[in-house]
Amino acid sequence: MLKYYIIDAFTKKPFGGNTAGVVLLEGNDFPDDELMQSIAAELRYSETAFVRSDGDAHYTVRYFTPKGEVELCGHATVASFSLLFQLGMASGTCCCRTLAGDLEVEAAPVVMMQMATPRIVGTLGEDDAAAAYSAVGLKDYRPSLPVQIAYSGLADIMLPLPSVEALNSLQPDMEAISALTERLDTVSIHPFAFGNDGHTAHVRDFAPAYGVPEESATGTANAALTHYLATNGIIQPGKHSFIQGEKMGRPSVVATQLADSGDIRIGGTASIVADGHLHIQP
């Protein structure tokens, strides 16, 4: 049997934020990839994290969506280390080994995690940018900011919008988004708008190619957005916050910290919703 937990991340109470499955492993071996993929598909959350303790505050974490493995997931990492802290299994600075590299995570009531080194992967040309806007249901819009692919563990398309109203009125075409993100080798389209309400930006995130039509809180994409906004001169180093999931009825606040060096950390709180055992037959 495998022990699993259902965790709501980026919220202080259950039934908000973004939900992740977390499977705590015993021993040194991960289950085979096919089994982990099947578990993620059965749990049906956008990501399920499989967490192995390597001793001495070191952990290896692998992340599966319902359709495939990804290198890193912010909300599932926050969920995992909040769980470890709440169970008394981790406290303070930990090393989280992922396919995106070794990252520093603070296991605490508010989990803060170091993100993979951010970068701008590329700028979309006029045709691809138009295709991105068309895919989310907004045609003939020409932004003042570039449409770029930004990376901080995963590559996502940063899509500036004219207003929060426009953001909440999007009518995404999931087939078109899947086709575009697959062709550009990205995970999601991450539209954002400025609201002048104390948050850095309001955001949505669409990753249907990975079995996630819309996500209510996205750590990696908001870290990438932090880097994008800094690169384009919109924000300065310091603390920032992004509100996501409003359209889904699961408002989530993702905190980010941008250092002078360009290093980015994201974080938040998490709440345990349920736990149980997976009865895996040989």
C-alpha positions in Angstrom: 0.0 0.0 0.0 1.0 3.6 -0.6 0.0 6.5 1.6 -1.5 9.5 -0.2 -2.7 12.9 0.8 -4.9 15.5 -0.9 -3.6 19.0 -0.2 -4.9 22.4 -1.1 -2.0 24.7 -1.8 -1.9 28.5 -1.8 -4.7 28.7 0.7 -5.1 28.8 4.4 -8.3 26.6 4.5 -9.6 23.5 2.7 -11.5 23.8 -0.6 -9.6 26.8 -1.9 -6.3 27.3 -3.7 -5.0 24.5 -6.0 -5.2 20.9 -5.1 -2.4 18.4 -5.4 -2.0 14.7 -4.7 1.0 13.9 -2.6 2.3 10.3 -2.2 4.9 9.7 0.5 7.2 6.8 -0.4 8.9 4.4 2.0 12.3 3.0 1.1 14.7 4.0 -1.6 12.8 3.1 -4.8 10.1 5.0 -6.7 7.3 2.9 -8.2 7.7 2.3 -11.9 6.7 5.2 -14.2 3.6 3.5 -15.5 2.3 3.0 -12.0 3.0 6.6 -11.0 1.3 7.8 -14.2 -1.8 5.6 -13.4 -2.0 6.9 -9.8 -1.9 10.5 -11.1 -4.6 9.7 -13.7 -6.7 8.1 -11.0 -6.4 11.0 -8.5 -7.2 13.4 -11.4 -5.5 16.4 -9.9 -3.4 18.7 -12.1 -0.3 17.3 -10.5 0.5 14.5 -8.1 3.9 14.6 -6.3 5.8 11.4 -5.3 8.1 12.3 -2.4 11.1 10.2 -1.3 13.2 11.0 1.8 16.9 10.7 1.1 17.9 11.6 4.6 19.6 14.6 6.1 16.8 17.0 5.0 17.2 15.9 1.3 14.1 14.8 -0.7 13.6 13.7 -4.2 10.3 14.6 -5.8 8.8 13.6 -9.1 5.6 15.2 -10.5 3.0 13.6 -12.8 0.0 15.2 -14.4 -2.9 13.0 -15.6 -1.1 12.7 -18.9 2.6 12.8 -18.2 5.6 13.6 -16.1 6.7 17.2 -15.7 10.0 18.5 -14.4 8.7 20.7 -11.6 5.4 21.9 -10.1 5.2 24.8 -7.7 1.9 24.1 -6.0 2.6 20.4 -5.6 6.0 21.3 -4.0 4.4 23.7 -1.6 1.8 21.0 -0.8 4.5 18.4 -0.2 6.7 20.4 2.1 3.8 21.9 4.0 2.6 18.3 4.6 6.1 17.2 5.7 6.2 20.1 8.1 2.7 19.4 9.5 3.5 15.7 10.0 6.7 16.7 11.9 8.9 15.0 9.2 10.7 18.2 8.0 11.5 21.6 9.3 13.6 24.5 8.1 15.8 24.5 5.0 15.5 21.3 2.8 17.0 20.2 -0.5 14.3 19.2 -3.0 15.8 17.2 -5.9 13.8 17.5 -9.1 14.2 17.0 -12.8 14.6 20.7 -13.0 17.6 20.6 -10.6 18.2 20.7 -6.8 16.1 23.5 -5.2 16.1 24.9 -1.7 12.7 24.7 0.1 11.8 26.1 3.5 9.5 23.7 5.3 7.5 26.0 7.5 3.9 27.2 8.1 4.5 29.4 4.9 6.6 27.2 2.5 9.0 29.1 0.3 10.8 27.4 -2.5 13.6 28.3 -4.8 12.7 28.1 -8.4 14.8 26.9 -11.3 17.0 29.6 -12.9 14.6 31.8 -14.8 15.1 32.8 -18.4 13.3 34.1 -21.5 13.2 31.3 -24.0 12.0 33.3 -26.9 9.6 35.9 -28.2 6.7 34.9 -30.3 6.4 36.2 -33.8 3.4 38.1 -35.0 1.6 35.0 -36.4 2.2 32.9 -33.3 1.2 35.7 -31.0 -2.0 36.2 -32.9 -2.6 32.4 -32.7 -2.2 32.6 -28.9 -4.7 35.3 -28.6 -7.1 33.6 -30.9 -6.7 30.4 -28.9 -7.9 32.1 -25.7 -10.8 33.8 -27.5 -9.3 37.3 -28.0 -8.7 38.3 -31.6 -7.2 41.4 -33.1 -5.5 42.5 -29.9 -2.0 44.0 -30.2 -0.3 44.2 -26.8 2.2 46.9 -25.8 4.3 44.1 -24.1 5.9 41.2 -26.0 4.3 37.8 -26.0 7.2 35.6 -24.7 8.0 32.1 -23.5 9.4 32.3 -20.0 10.9 29.5 -18.0 11.4 28.9 -14.3 11.2 25.1 -14.2 8.6 24.8 -17.0 8.3 26.9 -20.2 5.0 28.9 -20.4 3.7 31.5 -22.8 3.2 34.9 -21.1 0.2 36.5 -22.7 -0.5 40.2 -21.6 -4.1 41.3 -21.7 -5.7 44.8 -21.6 -7.7 44.4 -18.4 -8.9 42.0 -15.6 -12.3 42.1 -17.3 -10.8 40.8 -20.5 -9.0 38.1 -18.5 -12.2 36.9 -16.9 -14.1 37.0 -20.1 -11.7 34.7 -22.1 -13.3 31.8 -23.9 -10.4 29.4 -24.4 -10.3 26.8 -27.2 -8.6 23.9 -25.6 -7.8 22.1 -28.8 -6.2 25.3 -30.2 -4.2 25.8 -27.0 -3.0 22.2 -27.0 -1.9 22.4 -30.6 0.0 25.7 -30.1 1.7 24.7 -26.8 2.8 21.4 -28.2 4.2 23.0 -31.4 6.1 25.6 -29.3 7.3 23.0 -26.8 5.6 24.8 -23.9 3.4 23.7 -21.0 0.7 26.4 -20.9 -0.6 29.7 -22.0 -0.5 32.1 -19.0 -2.6 35.2 -19.6 -2.3 38.1 -17.1 -3.6 41.6 -16.5 -2.9 44.4 -14.1 -5.7 45.3 -11.6 -4.3 48.2 -9.5 -5.6 46.4 -6.4 -2.5 45.5 -4.4 -1.6 42.4 -6.4 1.1 42.4 -9.0 -1.3 40.9 -11.5 -4.3 38.7 -12.0 -3.7 35.5 -14.0 -5.2 32.4 -15.5 -3.4 29.3 -16.8 -4.4 26.8 -19.5 -2.4 23.6 -20.0 -4.8 21.2 -21.7 -2.0 19.3 -23.5 -1.0 18.0 -20.0 -4.6 17.2 -19.0 -5.1 20.5 -17.1 -7.7 22.7 -18.9 -7.3 25.5 -16.3 -5.3 25.6 -13.1 -6.3 27.7 -10.0 -2.7 28.3 -8.8 0.5 27.8 -10.7 3.9 28.3 -8.9 6.2 27.7 -11.9 4.2 29.9 -14.3 4.0 32.8 -11.8 7.7 32.6 -11.1 8.2 32.7 -14.9 5.8 35.7 -15.0 7.8 37.4 -12.3 11.0 37.1 -14.4 9.1 38.2 -17.5 7.8 41.4 -15.8 11.3 42.2 -14.4 12.9 41.6 -17.7 10.4 44.0 -19.4 10.9 46.7 -16.7 7.5 46.4 -15.1 8.6 45.3 -11.6 11.6 45.6 -9.4 13.2 43.2 -6.9 11.1 42.6 -3.8 7.9 40.8 -2.8 5.1 40.3 -5.3 1.8 38.5 -5.4 -0.4 37.0 -8.1 -4.1 36.2 -7.7 -5.3 33.2 -9.7 -8.4 30.9 -9.8 -11.0 33.7 -9.4 -12.9 32.5 -12.5 -12.9 29.0 -11.1 -14.3 30.0 -7.7 -11.0 29.0 -6.1 -9.1 32.2 -5.6 -5.4 31.6 -4.8 -2.6 34.0 -3.9 0.9 33.0 -5.1 3.6 35.0 -3.3 6.9 35.5 -5.1 10.2 37.0 -4.0 12.6 38.5 -6.6 16.2 38.9 -5.5 18.6 41.5 -6.8 20.5 38.5 -8.3 17.4 37.5 -10.3 16.8 34.4 -8.1 13.1 33.8 -7.6 11.2 32.1 -4.8 7.6 31.3 -4.6 5.5 30.3 -1.7 2.3 30.0 0.3 0.4 28.0 2.8 -1.4 24.7 2.4 -4.2 22.7 4.0 -4.6 18.9 4.3 -8.0 17.9 2.9 -7.9 14.1 3.0 -5.6 11.1 3.3 -5.8 7.4 2.6 -4.1 4.3 1.2 -3.7 3.2 -2.4 -4.2 -0.6 -2.5 -1.8 -1.6 -5.3 -1.9 -5.2 -6.4 1.3 -6.9 -7.6 
